Amino acid sequence: MAAVWLAVFLPAAAAEAKEIPYAGSGLRDPFENLDPLPAQEKAGPAAKGFTPVLEGVLWNTEPPRAIISGQIVQVGSRVGTAEVIKIEKHGVTLVYNGKETLLSRKGEMTK
């Protein structure tokens, strides 16, 4: 029964199909970022009253990464007012408030 339906209706449907031309000019780019804030600024914590918290170190990746205050960072990244300058197994070194600071995995900040 299905073969009869295909034989009868499929050629008729193919004959009626019309090609729809694409007219994409004048439309916005769907990949354009419409958010006025860069993702890193939006995801980062507010600078006022910010204390970075080391939540984890991803050591077996290239480059090494860390999770600080909910944000995945690598060397050169910024979290609030802190800049990541080194990631090691035991902790992350930041430049925070103008000082080099070691943030350990226990959540302690040492200067």
C-alpha positions in Angstrom: 0.0 0.0 0.0 2.8 2.4 0.9 4.5 1.7 -2.5 1.3 2.7 -4.3 1.1 6.0 -2.3 4.7 6.8 -3.2 4.3 6.0 -6.8 1.1 8.1 -7.1 1.8 11.1 -4.9 5.6 11.6 -4.9 5.9 12.5 -8.6 3.0 14.9 -8.2 4.5 16.6 -5.1 8.0 16.9 -6.8 6.4 18.6 -9.9 4.6 21.1 -7.7 7.7 22.0 -5.5 8.9 25.5 -6.2 12.4 26.9 -5.5 12.4 29.6 -2.9 15.2 32.1 -3.6 17.4 33.2 -0.7 17.3 36.9 0.0 19.5 37.5 3.0 20.6 41.0 2.2 19.4 43.6 4.6 19.1 41.2 7.5 21.3 41.4 10.6 24.3 39.1 11.1 23.0 36.3 13.4 26.5 35.9 14.9 26.9 39.6 15.8 27.3 40.2 19.5 24.4 42.4 20.6 25.5 42.5 24.3 27.2 45.8 25.0 29.5 44.2 27.7 32.3 41.8 26.7 31.7 38.3 28.2 34.6 38.5 30.5 33.4 41.7 32.1 29.9 40.4 32.4 31.0 37.1 34.0 33.6 38.7 36.3 32.7 39.8 39.8 32.4 43.5 40.7 35.7 45.1 41.5 34.3 46.9 44.6 34.7 44.6 47.7 35.9 41.7 45.6 38.0 38.9 47.2 39.1 36.2 44.8 38.4 32.6 45.8 40.3 29.7 44.2 37.8 26.9 43.5 40.0 24.6 41.5 43.1 24.1 39.4 43.0 22.4 36.0 46.6 21.3 35.8 46.6 18.7 33.0 45.5 21.1 30.4 47.6 23.2 28.0 47.6 26.0 29.0 46.8 25.3 32.7 43.6 26.9 33.9 42.0 27.7 37.2 38.5 28.4 38.5 38.5 31.6 40.5 35.2 33.0 41.9 33.2 30.9 39.3 35.3 32.1 36.3 37.6 29.8 34.3 40.9 31.7 33.8 44.4 31.2 32.4 47.6 33.2 32.6 46.8 36.8 31.5 43.1 36.6 32.4 41.5 39.1 34.7 39.0 38.4 37.5 37.7 41.6 38.9 40.7 43.8 39.6 43.1 40.8 39.8 45.3 39.5 37.0 46.5 35.9 36.8 50.2 35.7 36.3 51.0 32.1 37.2 49.1 28.8 37.7 50.7 26.0 39.6 49.5 22.8 41.2 49.4 24.3 44.7 47.8 27.6 43.8 47.5 30.6 41.5 49.6 33.8 41.6 47.7 37.0 41.0 48.5 40.7 40.9 45.8 42.0 43.2 45.6 45.5 44.6 49.1 46.2 43.1 50.7 43.3 45.0 51.7 39.8 43.9 49.5 37.4 45.8 49.4 33.6 46.0 45.9 32.2 46.2 46.1 28.6 47.5 43.6 25.8 47.0 42.5 26.1 50.6 41.2 29.5 49.9 44.0 31.3 51.7 45.7 34.4 50.3 49.4 34.9 51.1 51.5 37.8 50.1 
